[in-house]
């Protein structure tokens, strides 16, 4: 009799733990694994569906940064990126190939989307924006990805490393430092992030071709197919 009672109590305890776990998981916020409002992946269970075509007013602003700016271009590629994101670094050569193959025919725009889980993503974005204000957007953009393995995934502030990049590029260091530390540049980075959130961006890289969101981590072939379809219209 005592053995049956003990067995019953153990069984009830196990069932209680299972029920508790199920309740916890069902109430768990969607970003619980991402460290903030943007997860490490652009898609996933519980993620809201992105609209079929993104609002063009949110995709590209007057002050958005263009890697390639072609007058009356029929196609615009927009990437929301985080310079500390390894997936973005993997996407970088694909975007560079697209730029080379479609040179003079498409616009390529970069939008800052620093993920909360990356300690140096905002300082990196601020450094790129400060360099852009001196006409060195492309050089600093490329330098970030080419050196990411040296400074990424660090809990320490690597702003001094970014200042070193600016010095190597021959930028005016007083102007660069003032811009990096300015509220204006911080607001500029935040504005890009806010537009991304409004568009349903949850992680990086997130890429749009003429407002249509691509699959996660699109290959060159996928991007080329989407661009060619738009150019053919």
C-alpha positions in Angstrom: 0.0 0.0 0.0 2.8 2.4 0.9 4.6 1.6 -2.3 1.5 2.3 -4.4 1.1 5.6 -2.6 4.7 6.6 -3.2 4.5 5.7 -6.9 1.3 7.7 -7.3 3.0 10.8 -5.6 6.0 10.5 -7.9 3.8 10.2 -11.0 1.8 13.3 -9.9 5.0 15.3 -9.4 6.3 14.4 -12.9 3.0 15.3 -14.5 3.1 18.6 -12.6 6.5 19.4 -14.0 5.4 18.6 -17.5 2.3 20.8 -17.3 4.4 23.6 -15.8 6.9 23.4 -18.7 4.2 23.5 -21.3 2.6 26.5 -19.7 6.0 28.3 -19.6 6.8 27.6 -23.2 3.3 28.7 -24.4 3.8 32.1 -22.6 7.4 32.6 -23.6 8.0 35.8 -25.5 9.1 35.3 -29.2 12.4 37.1 -28.6 13.5 35.1 -25.6 16.4 33.7 -27.5 17.5 36.8 -29.3 18.4 39.2 -26.5 16.0 41.9 -27.5 13.4 43.0 -30.0 15.4 41.6 -32.9 16.3 38.0 -32.9 19.5 36.6 -34.5 17.5 35.2 -37.4 15.0 37.1 -39.6 12.5 34.3 -39.4 11.3 31.8 -36.9 8.4 30.4 -35.0 6.1 33.1 -33.7 7.6 35.8 -36.0 5.1 38.1 -37.6 4.7 37.7 -41.4 6.3 40.4 -43.4 4.1 42.2 -45.9 4.4 41.0 -49.5 5.8 44.4 -50.5 7.4 46.8 -48.0 6.4 50.4 -47.7 8.9 52.3 -49.9 8.8 55.3 -47.6 10.3 53.1 -44.9 12.7 51.2 -47.1 14.7 54.2 -48.4 14.8 57.6 -46.8 16.3 60.8 -48.3 19.4 60.4 -46.0 19.7 56.6 -46.5 23.2 55.5 -47.4 23.8 54.2 -51.0 26.7 52.0 -51.9 25.5 52.4 -55.5 23.2 55.3 -56.5 22.1 55.1 -60.1 19.8 57.9 -61.4 16.3 56.5 -62.2 17.4 52.9 -61.4 14.6 50.4 -62.1 15.8 48.2 -59.2 16.7 49.0 -55.6 18.3 46.5 -53.3 18.1 47.3 -49.6 19.9 45.5 -46.9 19.3 45.9 -43.1 22.6 44.9 -41.6 24.6 44.6 -38.4 28.4 44.9 -38.8 29.0 42.5 -35.9 26.7 39.8 -37.4 28.5 36.8 -38.8 25.7 36.1 -41.2 26.1 39.6 -42.6 29.8 39.0 -43.1 28.9 35.8 -45.0 26.4 37.8 -47.1 28.9 40.6 -47.8 30.7 38.9 -50.8 27.3 38.0 -52.3 26.2 41.6 -52.2 29.6 42.7 -53.6 29.1 40.2 -56.5 25.6 41.6 -57.2 27.1 45.2 -57.2 29.8 44.1 -59.7 27.4 42.2 -62.0 24.7 44.9 -62.0 27.0 47.9 -61.9 25.3 51.0 -63.3 21.8 49.3 -63.4 20.7 49.1 -59.8 20.7 51.0 -56.5 22.2 49.3 -53.4 21.2 50.8 -50.1 22.4 49.9 -46.6 20.4 50.4 -43.5 21.8 50.1 -40.0 20.1 47.4 -37.8 22.4 46.9 -34.8 21.2 43.8 -32.9 20.8 44.3 -29.1 22.9 41.1 -28.4 26.0 42.6 -30.1 28.0 45.0 -27.8 29.9 46.7 -30.7 27.2 46.8 -33.3 26.1 50.3 -32.5 29.6 51.7 -32.2 30.4 50.0 -35.6 27.3 51.6 -37.2 28.2 55.0 -35.8 31.8 54.6 -37.2 30.5 53.8 -40.6 28.0 56.7 -40.5 30.8 59.0 -39.4 33.0 57.8 -42.3 30.1 58.2 -44.7 29.9 61.9 -43.7 33.5 62.2 -45.0 32.7 60.3 -48.2 34.2 57.0 -47.1 31.1 54.9 -46.7 32.2 52.1 -48.9 35.7 51.9 -47.5 34.6 51.7 -43.9 31.7 49.4 -44.7 34.1 46.9 -46.3 36.7 47.3 -43.6 34.2 46.3 -40.9 33.4 43.0 -42.6 37.0 42.3 -43.6 38.2 42.6 -40.0 35.1 41.4 -38.1 36.9 38.3 -36.9 39.3 40.5 -35.0 36.9 42.6 -33.0 33.5 40.9 -33.3 31.8 39.0 -30.4 33.7 41.0 -27.8 32.1 42.4 -24.6 34.7 45.2 -24.6 34.1 48.5 -26.4 36.1 48.3 -29.6 35.6 52.0 -30.6 39.3 52.5 -30.6 39.7 49.9 -33.2 37.2 51.7 -35.4 39.0 54.9 -34.9 42.1 53.2 -36.1 40.3 52.2 -39.3 39.3 55.9 -39.8 42.9 57.0 -39.3 44.1 54.4 -41.9 41.5 55.7 -44.3 43.0 59.2 -43.9 39.8 60.7 -42.4 39.8 64.0 -40.4 40.0 62.4 -36.9 38.6 65.4 -35.0 35.6 65.4 -37.2 35.3 61.6 -37.1 35.4 61.5 -33.3 32.9 64.3 -33.0 30.5 62.6 -35.3 30.8 59.2 -33.7 30.0 60.7 -30.3 27.2 63.0 -31.5 23.5 62.6 -30.8 22.9 63.3 -34.5 24.7 60.1 -35.6 23.1 58.1 -32.7 19.7 59.3 -33.9 20.5 58.5 -37.5 21.4 54.9 -36.6 18.3 54.5 -34.4 16.1 55.9 -37.2 17.3 53.1 -39.5 16.7 50.5 -36.8 13.2 51.9 -36.2 12.3 51.7 -39.9 13.5 48.1 -39.9 11.3 47.2 -37.0 8.3 48.9 -38.6 9.0 46.8 -41.7 9.0 43.6 -39.7 12.8 43.1 -39.7 13.7 40.8 -36.8 17.3 39.9 -37.6 20.2 40.4 -40.1 20.8 40.3 -42.9 17.3 41.2 -44.2 17.3 42.1 -47.8 14.6 43.6 -50.1 14.5 43.8 -53.9 12.1 46.5 -55.0 10.3 46.2 -51.7 10.0 42.4 -51.9 11.7 40.6 -49.0 14.1 37.9 -50.1 14.5 34.5 -48.4 16.9 34.4 -45.5 20.6 34.6 -46.6 19.8 34.7 -50.3 22.4 33.3 -52.7 23.7 35.2 -55.7 21.4 33.1 -57.9 18.3 34.0 -55.9 19.2 37.7 -55.9 20.0 37.7 -59.6 16.7 36.0 -60.4 14.7 38.6 -58.5 16.7 41.5 -60.0 16.4 40.1 -63.5 12.7 39.8 -63.1 12.4 43.4 -62.1 14.7 44.6 -64.9 12.6 42.7 -67.4 9.4 44.6 -66.5 
